[in-house]
Amino acid sequence: MTDNTLTPITEQSALEDLCGRLAEADFVCVDTEFHRETTYWPELCLIQASGPGVEGLIDPRAEDLDIGPFLNLIASDRQTKVFHAARQDIEIFNRLIGHPPGPVFDTQIAAMALGFGDSISYDNLVQRVLKKQIDKSSQFTDWMRRPLSQKQLIYALGDVTHLRDIYLRMRDELDRTGRLPWVREEMSDLENPETYDTDPMNAWQRLKLRMPKKDYAAIVVAVAAWRERVAQELDKPRRRILKDDAIQEIAAQKPRTEEDYSQLRAVPSGFIRSKHGQGLLEAVRAAIDAPDTYAPEIVRQTQNAQIPAGAPELLKVLLKHVSDENDVVPRLIANSADIDRIARGETSEDIAAMTGWRYEMFGKKAIALLSGKLAVSFEGGQVRLFDV
């Protein structure tokens, strides 16, 4: 970079120099630009990285550039990897290095612990924390095109230079308030390899099983696995192979012949005679003939204890009060499923709101409220809690 002109790294020596300087830091801020509208696998177009006093743009599409030095850096557990809305970026690196990078710090999740809102966007976070405005007009430009414009490069670099400043401020504030362990706890899902699983036999888990029947579930599993394999092989989005509604209709109708498929509304006309139609036919027939081979264990819902009338609504009032009082986003404390279970009188530790800091902040009060030991009132338009 010279004369304020940004130039992405395209030469090996420059990449090794950048990675050497980043390796000396205790954290690395990372962002990517990628393309996947027409592909199954995301196509990496640009890598942005920064650390204290150092930043750079890496062009992974540059001829003869081996991004191995950066991948080695990101694979190391010596440094914290800072992202905003990390999941898609981590998905890319998970495939490139064979496991999710870690430890991870996601500023979008951290923002929830600091009361900045649920799923706050990066530009809004920059405005809230740094009091700066970002020009987002380059966000949806073509990142595969070369050369990249200065406007694109300036926008891309800002994604990690602002992120560096935000991370330092958020880390200090979380440490000051004792909430840094909360955020670390929330990173476990992002660092879990199962989050990025692409095994075709697990692809059915993306779909909802609408009927608790073995023969139906077996077909959903078999067809979802077939679609996943084809999508991966062709590097095409799942929806371009077969839509979710078509899988559900096939599972419900159990077609065996080409004529049967012609009667289905969600399956494109003539699809079964296409190049991949025979594979679909075989997958469905195999599931019909041997459902035990494909069907997952179906846990039939037991009759849950009845939720007392008004209990969830009362708990939501309590949750809102507690979240406002502590400046934490409600969803970080308890979700709707937690609320329903607590309303039924459940207190088991597999309910997040019944463990750790969530229990001290909300769970304990929820139990007291439902047992009549805590009451809620409204005074001057404000919620008030008092012991009974």
C-alpha positions in Angstrom: 0.0 0.0 0.0 1.5 3.3 -1.1 0.3 6.9 -1.5 -3.0 5.9 0.2 -3.8 3.5 -2.6 -4.9 0.1 -1.4 -3.5 -3.0 -3.1 -4.5 -6.5 -2.2 -1.7 -8.9 -1.6 -1.0 -11.1 -4.6 2.6 -12.1 -4.0 3.9 -14.8 -1.6 6.6 -12.7 0.1 4.1 -10.0 1.0 1.7 -12.6 2.4 4.3 -14.2 4.5 5.4 -10.7 5.8 1.8 -9.9 6.8 1.2 -13.2 8.5 4.5 -12.8 10.4 3.4 -9.5 11.8 -0.1 -10.8 12.6 1.4 -13.8 14.4 2.9 -11.4 17.0 -0.5 -10.1 18.1 -2.8 -11.6 20.7 -5.8 -11.3 18.4 -6.5 -11.2 14.7 -9.6 -9.6 13.2 -10.9 -11.4 10.1 -13.5 -10.9 7.5 -14.1 -12.4 4.0 -15.9 -11.5 0.9 -17.3 -14.5 -0.9 -19.7 -15.6 -3.6 -22.2 -18.5 -3.2 -25.5 -17.4 -4.9 -25.0 -20.0 -7.6 -22.8 -22.5 -5.8 -23.0 -25.0 -2.9 -19.5 -24.3 -1.6 -18.7 -20.6 -0.9 -16.1 -19.2 -3.3 -13.6 -17.1 -1.4 -12.9 -13.8 -3.1 -11.0 -11.7 -0.6 -9.6 -12.0 2.9 -9.3 -9.0 5.2 -7.2 -9.2 8.3 -5.9 -6.8 11.0 -4.2 -6.8 14.3 -2.7 -4.1 16.5 -0.8 -1.8 14.2 -1.2 -4.0 11.1 -3.8 -4.7 8.5 -4.0 -6.1 5.0 -6.1 -7.5 2.1 -5.3 -10.9 0.7 -6.4 -11.9 -2.8 -7.0 -15.7 -2.7 -7.8 -15.7 -6.4 -4.4 -14.4 -7.3 -2.5 -16.7 -9.7 0.3 -18.6 -7.9 -0.6 -17.2 -4.4 -0.6 -19.9 -1.8 -2.7 -18.7 1.2 -1.3 -21.5 3.4 0.6 -19.1 5.7 -2.7 -17.3 6.5 -4.5 -20.6 7.0 -1.8 -21.8 9.4 -2.3 -18.5 11.3 -6.0 -18.9 11.5 -5.7 -22.6 12.5 -3.5 -21.9 15.5 -5.3 -21.7 18.9 -2.7 -19.2 20.2 -4.7 -16.1 19.2 -8.3 -15.0 19.4 -10.0 -14.7 16.0 -12.4 -11.8 16.0 -15.3 -11.8 13.6 -18.6 -10.0 13.2 -21.5 -12.4 12.5 -18.9 -15.2 12.3 -20.8 -18.2 11.1 -20.4 -18.0 7.3 -16.8 -16.9 7.6 -16.0 -19.7 9.9 -17.7 -22.1 7.6 -15.3 -21.1 4.9 -12.2 -21.6 7.1 -13.6 -24.8 8.5 -13.5 -26.4 5.0 -10.0 -24.9 4.3 -8.3 -26.0 7.5 -10.4 -29.0 8.4 -11.8 -27.6 11.7 -13.3 -24.3 12.9 -10.8 -21.7 14.0 -10.7 -20.8 17.6 -10.8 -19.3 20.1 -13.4 -17.1 18.5 -14.9 -13.7 19.6 -18.0 -12.7 17.7 -18.8 -9.0 18.1 -22.4 -9.5 17.1 -22.9 -11.9 20.0 -20.9 -9.7 22.4 -23.1 -6.8 21.5 -26.1 -8.8 22.9 -24.3 -9.1 26.3 -23.7 -5.3 26.2 -27.4 -4.5 25.4 -26.7 -3.2 21.9 -29.6 -5.3 20.4 -30.3 -8.6 18.9 -28.3 -9.5 15.7 -27.0 -5.9 15.3 -25.5 -5.2 11.9 -21.8 -4.3 11.5 -22.5 -0.7 10.3 -24.9 -0.1 13.2 -22.3 -1.4 15.6 -19.7 0.9 14.2 -22.0 3.8 14.6 -22.9 2.8 18.2 -19.4 2.1 19.4 -17.2 4.3 17.3 -19.6 7.0 16.3 -18.6 6.6 12.6 -20.6 6.1 9.4 -19.8 3.3 6.9 -20.4 3.6 3.2 -22.2 0.2 2.5 -22.7 0.8 -1.2 -20.0 -1.7 -2.1 -21.4 -4.5 0.1 -23.2 -6.3 -2.7 -20.8 -5.6 -5.5 -19.1 -8.4 -7.6 -16.2 -9.5 -5.5 -15.1 -12.1 -8.1 -14.3 -9.4 -10.7 -10.7 -8.2 -11.1 -9.3 -5.7 -10.6 -11.3 -4.7 -7.5 -11.9 -0.9 -7.3 -10.5 1.4 -4.7 -14.0 1.9 -3.4 -14.4 -1.9 -2.9 -11.0 -2.2 -1.2 -11.6 0.7 1.1 -14.9 -0.7 2.2 -13.4 -4.2 2.7 -10.5 -3.0 4.8 -12.8 -1.0 7.0 -14.5 -4.2 7.9 -11.4 -5.2 9.9 -9.9 -1.9 11.0 -13.1 -0.7 12.6 -13.6 -4.3 14.0 -10.2 -4.0 15.7 -11.2 -0.9 17.5 -14.6 -2.2 18.4 -13.1 -5.5 19.8 -10.8 -3.6 22.1 -13.5 -1.5 23.5 -16.0 -4.3 23.9 -13.4 -6.6 25.5 -12.5 -4.0 28.0 -16.2 -3.3 28.8 -17.0 -7.0 29.1 -14.1 -7.5 31.4 -15.0 -4.5 33.5 -18.6 -5.7 33.9 -17.6 -9.4 34.5 -19.4 -10.5 31.3 -16.5 -11.8 29.3 -17.1 -15.4 30.5 -20.7 -15.0 29.2 -19.5 -14.3 25.7 -16.9 -17.1 25.8 -19.8 -19.5 26.8 -21.7 -18.4 23.7 -18.9 -19.1 21.3 -19.0 -22.9 21.9 -21.5 -23.4 19.1 -19.4 -21.4 16.6 -16.3 -23.5 17.6 -18.1 -26.8 17.3 -17.3 -28.8 14.1 -20.9 -30.3 14.1 -22.2 -26.8 13.4 -20.6 -27.0 9.9 -21.4 -30.6 9.2 -21.9 -31.4 5.4 -22.4 -35.2 5.7 -25.2 -36.0 3.2 -26.7 -38.5 5.7 -27.3 -35.7 8.2 -28.8 -33.3 5.6 -32.4 -34.2 6.6 -31.9 -32.4 9.9 -32.3 -29.1 7.9 -35.9 -30.2 7.2 -38.9 -30.5 9.4 -40.4 -34.0 9.8 -44.1 -33.2 9.4 -45.3 -36.7 10.3 -44.0 -39.1 13.0 -44.0 -42.1 10.6 -41.1 -44.3 9.9 -41.8 -44.7 6.1 -42.2 -41.0 5.6 -39.1 -40.1 7.6 -37.0 -42.7 5.8 -37.8 -41.1 2.4 -37.0 -37.6 3.8 -33.6 -38.9 4.9 -32.8 -40.7 1.7 -33.9 -37.9 -0.6 -32.2 -35.2 1.4 -29.0 -37.2 1.3 -29.3 -37.8 -2.4 -29.9 -34.0 -3.0 -26.9 -33.1 -0.8 -24.5 -35.4 -2.7 -25.7 -34.1 -6.1 -25.4 -30.4 -4.8 -21.9 -31.0 -3.6 -20.8 -32.9 -6.7 -22.2 -30.2 -9.0 -21.3 -27.3 -6.7 -24.9 -26.0 -7.0 -27.3 -24.7 -4.3 -29.6 -27.3 -2.9 -32.7 -25.5 -4.1 -31.3 -25.7 -7.7 -31.4 -29.5 -7.4 -34.7 -30.0 -5.7 -36.8 -27.7 -3.4 -37.7 -28.6 0.1 -41.4 -28.8 -0.7 -40.7 -31.4 -3.3 -38.9 -33.6 -0.7 -41.9 -33.3 1.6 -44.3 -34.2 -1.2 -42.3 -37.2 -2.3 -42.1 -38.5 1.3 -45.8 -38.1 1.7 -46.8 -39.7 -1.6 -44.1 -42.4 -1.9 -43.8 -42.5 -5.7 -42.2 -45.5 -7.4 -42.7 -45.0 -11.1 -42.1 -42.1 -13.6 -45.9 -41.9 -13.9 -46.2 -41.4 -10.1 -43.7 -38.5 -10.3 -45.7 -36.8 -13.0 -48.6 -36.5 -10.6 -46.5 -34.5 -8.1 -46.9 -30.7 -8.1 -43.6 -29.8 -6.4 -41.4 -31.9 -8.6 -40.5 -30.1 -11.9 -42.2 -31.7 -15.0 -39.8 -34.1 -16.7 -37.3 -34.0 -13.8 -37.4 -37.8 -13.3 -36.3 -38.3 -16.9 -33.4 -35.9 -16.5 -29.7 -36.8 -15.9 -30.2 -37.1 -12.1 -33.7 -38.4 -12.1 -32.6 -42.0 -12.0 -30.7 -41.3 -8.8 -33.8 -39.9 -7.2 -35.9 -42.8 -8.3 -33.4 -45.3 -6.7 -33.1 -43.3 -3.5 -36.8 -43.2 -2.9 -37.3 -46.9 -3.8 -34.5 -47.9 -1.5 -36.1 -46.0 1.4 -39.6 -47.5 0.7 -38.2 -51.0 0.6 -36.0 -50.7 3.7 -37.2 -47.9 5.9 -35.3 -49.2 8.9 -32.1 -48.5 7.1 -32.8 -44.8 6.7 -35.3 -43.7 9.2 -33.9 -41.8 12.3 -35.2 -42.7 15.7 -38.5 -40.9 16.0 -39.3 -39.6 19.4 -43.0 -39.3 19.7 -44.0 -36.3 21.7 -45.3 -37.1 25.1 -48.1 -35.2 26.5 -46.5 -32.2 28.2 -47.8 -30.8 31.4 -50.3 -28.1 30.6 -48.9 -24.6 30.7 -50.8 -22.5 33.3 -52.8 -19.8 31.6 -50.9 -16.5 31.5 -47.6 -18.0 32.8 -45.5 -17.5 29.7 -46.7 -13.9 29.3 -45.9 -13.2 33.0 -42.4 -14.7 32.5 -41.9 -12.6 29.4 -42.7 -9.5 31.4 -40.1 -10.6 34.0 -37.6 -11.4 31.3 -38.0 -8.0 29.7 -37.7 -6.3 33.1 -34.5 -8.3 33.9 -33.0 -7.7 30.5 -33.6 -4.0 30.7 -32.3 -3.8 34.2 -29.1 -5.5 33.3 -28.8 -4.1 29.7 -28.7 -7.6 28.1 -30.7 -8.7 25.1 -33.5 -11.0 26.3 -32.7 -13.8 23.8 -29.3 -14.2 25.4 -30.9 -14.9 28.7 -33.8 -17.2 27.6 -35.6 -18.1 24.4 -39.3 -18.9 23.8 -38.7 -22.7 24.3 -37.1 -21.9 27.7 -40.0 -19.8 28.7 -42.5 -22.5 27.9 -40.6 -25.2 29.8 -40.2 -23.0 32.8 -43.9 -22.1 32.7 -44.6 -25.8 32.9 -42.6 -26.0 36.1 -39.4 -27.5 34.6 -36.1 -26.5 36.2 -33.6 -29.0 34.8 -30.1 -27.8 33.9 -30.6 -28.6 30.2 -32.6 -25.3 30.2 -29.9 -22.6 29.7 -31.9 -20.1 31.7 -31.6 -22.5 34.7 -27.8 -22.5 34.9 -24.9 -20.1 35.6 -25.4 -16.4 35.3 -28.8 -16.8 33.6 -30.1 -18.5 36.6 -28.9 -15.8 39.0 -30.2 -13.1 36.7 -33.6 -14.6 35.6 -34.1 -18.3 36.5 -34.2 -17.8 40.2 -36.7 -15.0 39.9 -38.8 -17.0 37.4 -39.1 -19.9 39.9 -40.0 -17.4 42.7 -42.6 -15.8 40.5 -44.3 -19.0 39.5 -44.3 -20.3 43.1 -46.0 -17.1 44.4 -42.9 -15.8 46.3 -42.3 -12.9 43.9 -44.9 -10.6 42.5 -45.0 -8.1 39.6 -46.7 -4.8 39.6 -46.8 -1.7 37.4 -46.1 1.7 39.0 -45.8 4.8 36.9 -45.6 2.8 33.7 -42.7 0.8 35.1 -42.5 -2.9 36.1 -41.8 -3.4 39.8 -40.9 -6.6 41.6 -41.5 -7.3 45.2 -41.2 -10.3 47.5 -44.4 -11.9 48.8 
